[in-house]
């Protein structure tokens, strides 16, 4: 049977190959229609944060969780501190695409310090409450639950800021090591947010709601300022891949998380803007908690700084100075070609970034005695 010319190309294609292509295009168009209807209707959304865990302790906003595992091989326990304004399930996004799953598979006893949404009861909570009250108690409870004298502490994004404040203000804290990921310290390099702050265009008090907190919607729009065309690019890519069930599920999971924020307690937000951002207190060594100076150079525990080179939320220049500010002799830096979320989510995370993070953490751990 003769070959068939492909219009506009001058190329010839066998009839069987052309039929296969037509059949594939028909199947994809059917999938596009089906998935497009599901997306528009908001149905069949993937379940997120499914790894089983148990509540160990709670107080105020603080919730200490322990992920279930029958295969703990490493000690001390790993306590993860999450950000104050985002949902922690990004660390356990979907089965097969979960930072927590990787940590458990590596043999860690994983605890998570998470935060319930702030309401009027939490509006007056300050950084002192988080770094000086909630976090020390979470460390103590983690040690007690795991039967350990210390923890490996890991802070993600603003959770890293809290971990730094805690470790710096309590040099005798029972920490085997401190790891921070995508954590801002040099706020003078924070692009549009710093410019708006410097020009006085951002006043925290003007965006507080009736509860005295920064609403989740304001936080969501603030993040969008950092990448104004991000949603348009996402939609364009989605249109190209809407026939792909796995891509659509991953897209739904990520867009669900990226639009899902929690309110920022008013007092802590005000401190963050005035002290950490405008004053750039980490870089100027002028941090004060409860009126007392807090110096990052007081941190002497083994330290790992993880920097995402493609991060648009905490750009590399914002995170990079940290190793020079702490007093740790064992002071490692891990630079990864990933974005803010790509450190813990996606194929590159699973194949490259997470294994390297686990490798560093494993060196700061020891085998559990049989």
ABEGO torsion letter per residue (X at the ends): XBBBBBBGAGBBBBAAAAAAAAAAAAAAAAAAAAAAAAAAAGBGBBBBGABBBBBABBBEABBBBBBBBAABABOBBBBBBBBAABBAAAABABBGBBAAAAAAAAGBBBBBBBBBBBBAAAAABBAAAAAAAAAAAAAAAAAAAAGBABBBBBBBEAAAAAAAAAAAABAABBBABBBBBGBBABAAAAEAAAAAAAAGABBAAAABBAAGBBBAAAAAAAAAAABAAAAAAAAAAAAAAAABAAAAAAAAAAAAAAABBBBBBAAAAAAAAAAAAAAGAAAAGABBBGGBBBBAAABABBBBBBBBAABAABBAAAAAAAAAABABABBBBBBBBBBAAAAABEAAAAAAAAAAAAAAAAAABBBBBX
